[in-house]
Amino acid sequence: MEIQYSKMILYGSIRAILYIAIPLIIITILSIYNIITFSQSFIISIIIIGIIGVGLTILKRMFPKDTMKNRLIAFTVAIYQGIYLFYLFGGFTPGVKLGNYYINTVQAQVLLGLQLIAWLLLGIAGVSAIQHLIGIIELRKKKEYRMKIKKEFKLSWLFKGLGYLLNIIILGYIISVIVSGLNLSFDLKEEYTFSVDFGPDGIPLNSDDRINVTINFDIINKGIYSIQDVYLNVDIFTISTMDPLNFSLPENVKIGEVKNAYYKKFPRLAIASNKITVSIFQSYTFGLINYDADLELRVSLLSYYAGINIDLKTSIQTFWDELI
């Protein structure tokens, strides 16, 4: 039996690029821009798992395709690919849901739920494993399993074709999500408007006074997917104030909030301008009426985009002018 050195080198190199080079390049880029921090143990694990995957691929290509050794190794490679993907998407990490990824930047913290992508990739590995398992059974029994849909063909071809189709679909989907995601942003404007309700007695600076702060923001969605089911929360904190006694408007306290403001849809290929009104806690209205302050608006956003769950947290600092 002639060993296929050229195929071993070719497919081994391709697998090395897919299993080792591309993941390390992505990890390096994300680390350089401080988007995600990866532990040294995770990087070493990726390299070790990648080397094993390359070794299995080389072994697979050592033997001709119609041999039992080739089919057995191909089946092992498919199972191993599923394990690799399961590890890559956090399936073996205690307390972490499969497909969840955290992104931390200076401006924001994002939790991405990539469950759809994870299960699609695992499904492709499963289809490939079934294809090779059928090949093993056929070689062992020296019998081809066929099925007929208008035209007769080998059963293993069905899973092979399904695997190719799923690969094309997932590749196109991932590319579209990446391109669309790069054209998606959330602009929380520093401009705000306010309204003052002096309460039932109509007397300013009384304990029944209320202040509502209206914050303007834009959802910039130039991608091909709509943003669905958005829940927005805003908390307002003081950073520093001009209150000399630090009593009516103390520093580093939460002075207002809005919880679970709901927006059904932000359409694709559009910029949606919106506003949200935050109620100031009544005990701090006197302080905001009388003193300047530096404020921090802490924003959290839950939404669903292109099959991905997004949990975004960001903040913006602004200056508050006293009202009288």
N, C-alpha and C positions, 0 to 999 in steps of 0.2 A: 504494500500500500504506500503510494507516494505521498510524502508530507508536503502540504501546500504552504510553502514558506512565504510566497508573495501575498497570499490572502491573510496569513497570520500577521504580517507586518502592517498591511493596509487596514484591516479591521481593528487590530490592536491599537493603531495610532488614532483611528476615529474614536474608539471607545475612551482612550486616554484624554482626548480633547473634551468629550462629553462628560466624563465622570470626574476628571481632575482639573483640567485647564480652565474650562468655562466657570465652574463653581468658584475656583480660587480667584479668577479675574473679577467676578461679581463681588465676592467677599472683599477683595482689595479696594474696589471702587467705593463700595458702601462704607468701608472703614475710613478711607481717606476723607470722604465728605461727611463723616460723623453721622451717617444716617442710621446704621446698625452697628453695634459692637459685638463681635463674635469672640467667644472664649477660645483660648489656645487648644483646649481639649477637643472642641467641636471641629476646628480646622484640621487637627491631626487625624481625627476620626474620618473626616471626608477624604483625606489623602489615603489612609489605610484601606477604607472601603473601596475607593476608586481603584487602587492598585490591584485588589482582589478581583474586582470586576473586569479589569483589563486582562488579568491572567486567565480568567475563565473564557473570555472572548478569544484569546489567542489559542487556547486549548480546543475550543469549538471549531475554529477554522483550520486546525491541524488536519482534520479528517474530512473526507468527501461528504457532501450533504446527505447522500442516500445510505449512510452507514449508521449502525446503532450507536456507536461512540459519539458521533456528531449530534444525533438526536438527544441522547441523554445529557450531554453537556449543554446543548441549546435549551433544554427544559430547565436545567439548573440555573443557567444564565437568566432566564425569564423570571424564575422565582427570586433569584438574587436581586434582579432589577426592582422587583416589587418591594423587597426588604429595604433596598437603598432609598427608594422614594419615600417609603413609610418613615424611615429615619430622618430624611431630609426635611420632611414636613412636620417633624416633632412628634411622630406617633409613639416613639419609645420614651419620650420625656415625661416623667411623672408630673401630674397637675397641669399639663399643657394639652389643650384640645388639638386634635389632628388638623393641620392646615393653618393654625394661628401663627402670625408673625408680628413682632413688635418693631416699630420704626421710631427712633428717637432723634429729633433734630433740635437745634437751638430754639426754633419757633414753635414746634409742635411735637406731640407724641401720638402715634397712630398704631392701632391694633387692626391688622388686616385678617379677615377670616377667609382663607383660600381653600375652603373645604371642597368646592366644586372642582377646582383645578386638581387638587390632591386626589380625589376619587376618580376623576377621568384618567389621570396618569396611571393610577393603580389598576384601573379597569383595562387599560391597554396592556399592562404587564400580564394581567390575568388571561386576556385573550391570546397573547403570545404563548403563554404556558400551555393553554388548551391545545393550540395548534401543534406544538411540539409533542405533547402527550399522545395525540392522535397518531403522529408520525411514528412514535415508539411502538404503539400497539400494532400499527400496520406492519412494521418491520418484523416484529416478534411473531405475528400470526401469518406473515407473508400474504397479506390480504389488504386490498385497498377498500376503504369505506367511501361510498359515493352517495350523492343525493341528486335529485332531479327537480329543477325549477325551470321549466321550458326546455332546458338543456342539461344533460348529465355532467357532473363534475365532481372532483374529489372533495370529500368533506373538509379536509385540512385546508383546501384552498379558500373555503368560506371564511375560516377564522383568519387566514393570512390576509385576505382582502379586507375583512373587517378591521384588522389591525392597522393596515395601511390607511384606510378611511378615517379611523379614529385619530391616527397620528396627524393627518392633514387637518382635521377639524380642530384638534387641540392646539396645533401650531398656529393656525389662523386666529383662533380665539385668544390665545395668549398674546400674540402680536397686537391684535386689536385692543385688548385691555391695556397693554403697556402704552401704546400710542395715545389712546383716549385718556388714560390716567395722567400722562404728561401734560395734557391740555385741560386739566381740572384743577381749580383753585378756589379758595375761600377767602374773600376780602372783607375783613371786619373794619369798617371805617372809623376813624378817630372822631369824626363829627357826630354829635348827638344833639337831640332836642329834649326838652324837659317840660313838664307841666306841674304846677303846684295847686293843690287843693287845700284851702285853708280850713276845711272841715265844716261841720254844720253851723258853728257859730260865726264863721266868716272872719274871725279875728286872726291876723297873722301871728306867727310865733307861738301858737298855742299847742297843747299836747295832741290835738286832733288833726294837725296839719299832715298832709301827705305829698310826697314827690314821686312822680313816675318819670323814668329816664327811657327815652326811645332811642334805640341803637339801630343804625342802618348798616346793612351788609349786602354783599353781592355773592351769588354762587355763579362762578364762571365755568360753564360746562361746554367746552368746544369739542368734546368727544362724541362718539356715535351712540352712546348709551345714556339713558335718562337716569337721574338719581332718584331713588324711590324711598318713601317712608322715612323722612328725616325727623329726628327728635333732637331739639336744641335746648340746651341748658346754659344759663349765664349766671355767674355769681360775681358780685362786685365787692372788692376789698379795698380798704384804704392802705396806702403805702406810707404817706406822710401827710400831715394836716397842719393848718395854721392855728388850730385851737390851742391857746396858750396853756390851758389847764389839762389838755388831753382827756376831756371828760365828755363833752357833748358830741365830739367827733374824734374818737381815739384813733391811734395808728394801728395798722395790722389787724383790723377786724373786718368781718363780713357785714356789710351794711344793706345789701339788697340781693334779690335773686328772681329768676323766673325758671320754672321747672317744666320740662317736657312739652315745650311748644312744638306743635306737629305741623309738618308740611308734607303733603301727599306726594308731590312730584316736582322736580326741577328738570325741565325738558332738555333734551340733547341739543347740541349746536346752538346754544343760547346763553345769554347772560341774564340771570334773574335777580332783580333788585328787590330786596325785602327789608322789613324792619321788625323789631321785636321790642316790646315795652317791659322794662324791668321795674318792679315796685321796690322802693326803698323802705327799709324797716322804719316804722313810725318813731322809734326812739332816737333815730339819727337824723330826722328831718330838720330839726332845729340847727344842728351843727352844719349841715350842707347849705342851709339858707344863709348862714352867717360867716362861714369860713371857706377859704380856698383849700383844695386838697389834690394830691396826686392819687389817682385811682388805678386799680388793675382789674380788668374784666377777664375773668376766667371762663372760657367757653368750652363746652363739650358737645360733640355732635355724633349721633348714631345714624347710620344710613345704610342703604343697600344699593350696590352699583355693579352692574355687569356680573351678577352672580357672586359678588364679593361683599361680605359684611365689613363695614368701616366704623371704627370707633376712634374719633379724632378729639384730641384735647389741645387747645392753644390758648394764648392769652395776649392781651394788648394793654399797654399803659396809656393813660390819658390824663389831662388836667381838668379839674373842676373849678369853675369860677363861682364865688359866692353869689347868691341871688340878690342880696341887698347891700 
